[in-house]
Amino acid sequence: MNALSSHLFWDVNRDEIDPVAHAAWLTHRVLEYGRWADWQILVSEYGKPRLAELATGLRTLSPKTLAFCSAWFQLPKSAFRCSTSTPRSPERVFGSRSGERDSATPHLP
């Protein structure tokens, strides 16, 4: 996995990424921001069936990435979790303008 493009790890320490434990994170990162060569590395590392399992379970994919995955895996877009889940509204995430907070939103000091 050391051959993956360095720009994929702009916000994390590359040495702390475990290809097994962080397989979904790596798949998402390569799909959204990687180069074709990065994708080919994932295909050779995980195989197409495992990548299909990982990609269909991702919560978010851009429309362009979803279209790519649907075509590449030959699966309908509805097979992907991101196409069936509804994003949370900003008010549910950050609380309403009146200061109410969603109980699922952590309180930061």
Buried (B, 14 or more C-beta within 10 A) or exposed (E): EEEBBEEBBEEEEEEEBEEEEBBBBBBBBBBBEBEEEBBEBBBEBBEEEBBBBBBBEBEEBEEEBBEBBBEBBEBEBEBBEBBEEEEEEEEEEEEEEEEEEBEEEEEEE
